[in-house]
Amino acid sequence: MSGTPNLSSLMNFRDLGGAPVPGGVVARGRLFRTGQLSIVSDQVARHLAETLRIGTYIDFRADADIVRDGEPASLLRRGVVWNRHPFELSDACFSAIRVPGASDWQELYVRSFTRVQRELCAVIEAIAGASEPLVFGCWAGKDRTGIAAALVLSLLGVDAEWIAHDYAETRLSLEPFKSRFAFIWRAEPDAERELWAAHSGTQPQTMLGFLQHIRAQYGSVERALGLPDELAERLRERYLV
């Protein structure tokens, strides 16, 4: 391979390392978040597997997403383990909102939490048990991925403000891939700008409000998820320096 491939071809891909925690930081190069990785060149797949040493791709996409976009074939050829943990967030209440705002996204996250708690626990167990760097994500790397990242970082001791800042980065990260979201305004082409802003927006207060609700309702993220103390400790041992 000549040179380093441009990872900007990956939708919403980034390292979660560098976040400060009491007494240290989240290690770089061990935990990545992303949008879907089915459309990945062989060169980029090689870089992910051999340079970043990513050994597992935890995929939140539903079956319909796999049918439409395919399996992550280029990663599989490089020996990356495809670990599927599919779940959905949207519900009838949210689908009825034409132009969702920050509070609508927050309320969706809050409503969905109890329904997908089991899947989120399984994801966190997989992350805690990984012996190699890994990447996790859904289709856009925005909502399901944003919630999973927020919960994992909270368990590691990262401040809610930092988590909300990472969540907010998604808006700009999605901009180069806007054409993939054209289905949102296909029936209303004149409303493209309005609908794109509403569906790509990641306001910090959305994630801050979600985390505040979790802590107010359950006391802590650990209690909300019902995780054993040893699992949270394994997370810290694996991803903190």
C-alpha positions in Angstrom: 0.0 0.0 0.0 1.4 3.4 -0.9 0.7 6.2 1.6 -2.1 6.5 4.2 -5.7 6.3 2.8 -8.0 9.2 3.4 -10.4 8.1 6.2 -12.7 11.0 5.3 -14.3 8.5 3.0 -15.7 6.9 6.1 -19.0 8.4 7.2 -18.7 9.9 10.7 -15.6 7.8 11.7 -13.5 9.0 14.7 -11.4 7.9 17.6 -13.0 8.3 21.0 -9.6 8.5 22.7 -8.3 11.6 24.4 -11.3 12.3 26.5 -10.2 13.4 30.0 -11.2 11.4 33.1 -10.2 11.9 36.7 -6.5 10.8 36.9 -6.1 10.0 33.2 -7.6 9.9 29.7 -9.4 7.5 27.4 -6.7 5.7 25.5 -6.3 6.6 21.8 -6.4 4.0 19.1 -8.6 1.5 21.0 -12.2 2.6 20.6 -13.7 4.1 17.4 -17.2 5.2 16.4 -18.5 5.2 12.9 -21.3 5.2 10.4 -21.9 2.1 8.3 -18.8 0.3 7.0 -20.2 -1.7 4.1 -19.0 0.8 1.5 -15.2 0.7 2.3 -12.4 0.3 -0.2 -9.9 -2.5 0.1 -7.2 0.1 0.8 -9.1 1.7 3.7 -10.1 -1.8 5.0 -6.4 -2.7 5.1 -5.6 0.4 7.0 -8.3 -0.2 9.5 -7.3 -3.8 10.1 -3.5 -3.6 9.8 -2.5 -0.1 10.8 -5.3 0.8 13.3 -5.4 -3.0 14.2 -9.2 -2.9 14.5 -10.2 -6.5 15.2 -14.0 -6.1 15.6 -16.8 -4.1 13.9 -19.9 -3.9 16.2 -22.7 -3.2 13.8 -26.1 -1.8 15.1 -27.8 -1.8 11.7 -31.0 -3.6 11.2 -31.6 -6.4 8.6 -33.1 -3.9 6.1 -29.9 -1.8 6.2 -27.8 -4.9 5.5 -30.0 -5.8 2.5 -29.7 -2.3 1.1 -26.0 -1.6 1.7 -24.6 -5.1 2.0 -22.2 -6.8 4.4 -18.8 -5.2 5.3 -17.1 -7.5 2.7 -13.8 -5.6 2.5 -13.3 -5.8 6.3 -14.3 -9.4 6.4 -11.6 -10.2 3.9 -9.1 -8.6 6.2 -10.2 -10.8 9.1 -12.2 -8.2 11.0 -14.9 -9.9 13.1 -18.4 -8.6 12.2 -20.3 -8.6 15.5 -24.0 -7.7 14.9 -26.1 -6.1 17.6 -29.1 -4.7 15.7 -31.5 -2.3 17.3 -33.8 0.6 16.3 -34.7 3.8 18.0 -37.5 5.4 16.0 -41.1 5.0 17.0 -44.5 6.1 15.8 -44.4 9.2 18.0 -41.1 10.4 16.5 -42.1 9.4 12.9 -45.1 11.7 13.1 -42.8 14.8 13.6 -42.1 16.4 10.3 -39.2 18.6 11.4 -37.7 17.3 14.7 -35.9 19.7 16.9 -33.3 19.1 19.6 -35.9 18.3 22.3 -37.6 15.8 20.0 -34.4 13.9 19.5 -33.8 14.0 23.3 -37.3 12.6 24.0 -36.8 9.9 21.4 -33.5 8.8 23.1 -35.2 8.8 26.5 -38.2 6.8 25.3 -36.0 4.3 23.5 -33.7 3.7 26.3 -35.8 1.2 28.2 -36.8 -0.6 25.0 -33.2 -1.2 23.8 -31.5 -1.5 27.3 -30.8 -5.2 26.7 -29.1 -4.6 23.4 -27.1 -1.7 24.8 -25.9 -3.9 27.7 -24.8 -6.6 25.2 -22.9 -3.9 23.2 -21.1 -2.7 26.3 -20.2 -6.2 27.3 -18.7 -6.8 23.9 -16.7 -3.6 24.1 -15.4 -4.4 27.6 -14.4 -7.9 26.5 -12.4 -6.9 23.4 -8.7 -7.7 23.3 -8.0 -5.6 20.2 -9.1 -2.1 19.1 -12.7 -2.0 17.8 -15.2 0.2 16.0 -18.9 0.4 16.6 -21.7 2.1 14.8 -25.1 2.2 13.1 -26.0 3.5 9.6 -25.1 7.2 10.0 -23.2 6.9 13.3 -25.5 9.5 14.8 -28.3 8.4 17.1 -27.8 4.7 18.1 -24.0 5.3 17.9 -24.3 8.5 19.8 -26.2 6.9 22.6 -23.8 3.9 22.8 -20.8 6.3 22.8 -22.4 8.4 25.5 -23.0 5.5 27.8 -19.6 3.9 27.3 -17.8 7.2 27.9 -20.0 7.9 31.0 -19.0 4.5 32.4 -15.4 5.4 31.8 -15.8 8.6 33.8 -15.9 11.2 31.0 -17.6 14.4 31.8 -21.1 15.0 30.2 -19.9 18.2 28.5 -17.1 16.4 26.7 -19.6 13.7 25.6 -22.0 16.3 24.3 -19.2 18.0 22.4 -18.3 14.7 20.7 -22.0 14.1 19.9 -22.2 17.6 18.3 -19.2 16.8 16.0 -21.5 14.5 14.1 -23.3 17.3 12.3 -20.2 18.5 10.4 -19.0 14.9 10.0 -22.1 14.0 8.1 -22.1 17.1 5.7 -19.9 15.4 3.1 -22.3 12.5 2.9 -25.5 14.6 2.5 -26.5 13.0 -0.8 -27.0 9.6 1.0 -29.8 11.2 3.0 -31.8 12.5 0.1 -34.6 10.0 0.8 -35.6 12.3 3.7 -36.7 15.1 1.4 -37.5 13.2 -1.7 -41.2 14.0 -1.4 -40.5 17.6 -0.5 -37.5 18.8 -2.5 -38.2 22.4 -1.7 -37.7 21.6 2.0 -34.3 20.0 1.6 -32.4 22.6 3.7 -35.0 22.5 6.5 -35.2 18.7 6.6 -31.4 18.2 6.3 -30.8 20.6 9.2 -33.4 18.9 11.4 -32.3 15.3 10.7 -28.5 15.9 10.7 -28.5 18.2 13.7 -26.8 17.1 16.9 -27.3 19.8 19.4 -25.2 19.4 22.6 -28.3 19.9 24.8 -29.9 16.8 23.2 -27.2 14.5 24.7 -26.9 16.5 27.9 -30.6 16.2 28.5 -30.6 12.5 27.8 -27.7 11.9 30.2 -29.3 14.1 32.8 -32.6 12.1 32.5 -30.7 8.8 33.0 -29.0 10.0 36.1 -32.2 11.6 37.5 -34.2 8.5 36.8 -31.8 5.8 37.8 -29.1 7.5 39.9 -26.3 6.6 37.5 -25.6 5.0 34.1 -24.4 1.9 35.8 -27.7 1.5 37.6 -29.7 2.4 34.5 -28.0 -0.5 32.6 -27.9 -2.9 35.5 -24.3 -3.7 34.9 -22.2 -5.6 37.4 -19.3 -3.6 39.0 -16.7 -5.9 37.4 -17.8 -5.1 33.9 -17.4 -1.4 34.4 -14.0 -2.1 35.9 -13.0 -4.1 32.9 -14.0 -1.2 30.7 -11.8 1.1 32.7 -8.9 -1.3 32.7 -9.1 -1.7 28.9 -9.7 1.9 27.7 -8.2 4.2 30.3 -4.6 5.3 30.6 
